[in-house]
Each structure stands twice: as structure tokens, then as C-alpha cells.
Amino acid sequence: MTDDRFDASSDRRTFLKSLAASGVAFAALGCASGNTASAGQTSSVSRAASAVPAGFADRIGVQLYSVRDRMEKDFTGTLEGVAKIGFKEVEFAGYYNHSPQDVKSLLDRLGLRAPSSHIGLDQLQKDLAAQVTAAKVIGHEYITVPALMQPLMGKVTPDYWGTTAKEFNRLASALKNEGIGFAYHNHSFEFEKLPDGRTAYDVLLAETDPALVKFELDLLWATVAGQDPVAMFQRNPGRYVMWHVKDVKGLNEARTIATSTDGSTIQKLQGIAPHLAAVGTGEIDFNRIFAAAGTSGMRHFFVENDSAPTTASSLSDIETSYRNLRKTFAAA
């Protein structure tokens, strides 16, 4: 039995379809939250061992957007495959016409937890009660906004980010009353300079209540935007309760694209998409970042490769990420 309130219309897939309807053919909008801007610190060749806290190997999660091609065709079989790989946690990007009760039952059978789900801001504004009900049944600790349509489409007024921060506070307060956390997941565009010299991310950090609004830092998108996640953790300790762990090949080229003043936001994301890679096959120094997990406030982390469905097997791609992360933790 399905519940249409929780089908594709209430999640990130609708967001992507909206982009496609606008003439944008882009399948790599990561839910999705970098490393240091110094190439020497991100080199896979020179990764130094660091004090990664114990226990991470048994907590590896995956953002299911990475296997969306399989989820659409075989929801149950894909989650079975995810559990077989060894993942313990999943983050949803749509329930694919399955009711919250059915989702929870399947997760319990497979020994999986789902601490977060990506839900569009418009859906939270449209029917927050329905999203809260689903989150409680499935067991989500957080509802995470995956992206924002207006800035992606280049339609932002001068007061947009301040107004959005106020809306985040409002929604986060309502969710807190229901025992659910609120988080925002970044891409690279939030780190572009605004007319006042700040970035959109600066505004969100400064004008949202730290007790209410948390952040899911996408390490890849922050990295290509020239940010250092460890420095970000140090500036705002405790606010980055979740991470997206994803890798990149050709970091310098991807960073050049992300920080260019040429092209639209969508065009930049499209240009970066071919550089996305399974964790451990690229250039990001995850040892260094995981060593700062305590400062971050990180509670959950999810491997992700937005471009995995374009590989021979998206399931094999996330398995590579899983196994490489386990090796990273074992060697630290």
C-alpha cells in the first residue's frame, strides 16, 4: 500500500524534475553539504595518518540519491543491496511511492537506520505536518533541505538569503517542538560572494539560530568552492551535525569551474559533475577531515556520488566508497 503524499512530489526528485522542465539536464545536484584550498593538503599521495576517532567504521551511511537509478526500479532490492554491502545508515531522497510504515518495516528487517531525509523547502512549507508524521514513523532525527531552487536558477533578490534564514528558523522551531532537527545541505554556489562581501553561507550561519538550524556539510561541494571544512568546523563548532562524504578527480579544474564568474550556476554544476568520484579514488584527504569530527559536532555521515548512476553500476560505486572508507578508518 502506498501513500501518495510521500511519493516523488515530496522530495528531491521533484526538485530535479523541475530543473529538467526548465531545460536543465543535470543529474548531479548533490545532496546533497570541502577540504583545504591547498592542493598539497588534498593530495591522495601525501595523506598523513591522523587521529580519526574510533567507531566510524561501524557507522558508515549512504545517501540513496547515489543509487536513484536502482531505487526507481527496485526499491526493496536496492535497499537489500545497500545493507548487504555493510552500510548501517541511509539518507533518503524520496520514498518512491512507499508509505512511511512500509519504509520503516523494510529498514527494520534489514537492520538499517535512516537518521535523515532530504525534503524540499516548498514541501515543508506546503504540508509540514505530513512530513513530520512520515519522519516520526520512519525514525528520522533530521529533515534536511537539499537545495534551493531560486539561487540555482539565478533568481535571487538582494534580501533572499536573510529572508531564507528567517524561514529556516521558523521551520526549525516548529520541527524542534516535534522532536525533529532541521538541517541545510550545501552545494558550491552558497560560497560565492554577495554584494556586501559576505557569502550566502555566511548569512545562513550568522542569521539562523545555532540551537535550531544545523548544517549537513557536503565536503565535495565545499571543497571545490575553495573552502576548508576543518576551518569551517573551527569557526562554527557543533553546527555541522551531518556530512556528505564524496570525492573528486581533477580538483583544480573542478575548483576553477566552481569559482568562475562565467556561466550560470547550473552550467557550473554540470561542468563539475564528470569530476565526481567514489570515495578514496580522488583527491580529498578524509583522514584530516574525520579527525575534526568532534569539533564539527558530526553525528552522521553519508557517502554519496551524484554521478554514480552514470557508472557501470551505481551499487558497485557506493561499495567502493564503503570499502575505501573502512580502509581509511582502519589505517588511521
Secondary structure, 3 states (H helix, E strand, C coil): CCCHHHCHHHCHHHHHHHHHHCCCCCCCCCCCCCCCCCHHHHCCCCCCCCCCCCCHHHCCEEEHHHHHHHHHHCHHHHHHHHHHHCCCEEEECCCCCCCHHHHHHHHHHHCCEEEEEECCHHHHHHCHHHHHHHHHHHCCCEEEECCCHHHHCCCCCCCHHHHHHHHHHHHHHHHHHCCCEEEEECCCHHHCECCCCCEHHHHHHHHCCCCCEEEEEEHHHHHHCCCCHHHHHHHCCCCCCEEEECEECCHHHHHHHHHCCCCCHHHHHHHHHHHEECCCCCCCCHHHHHCCHHHHCCCEEEECCCCHHHCCCHHHHHHHHHHHHHHHHHHC
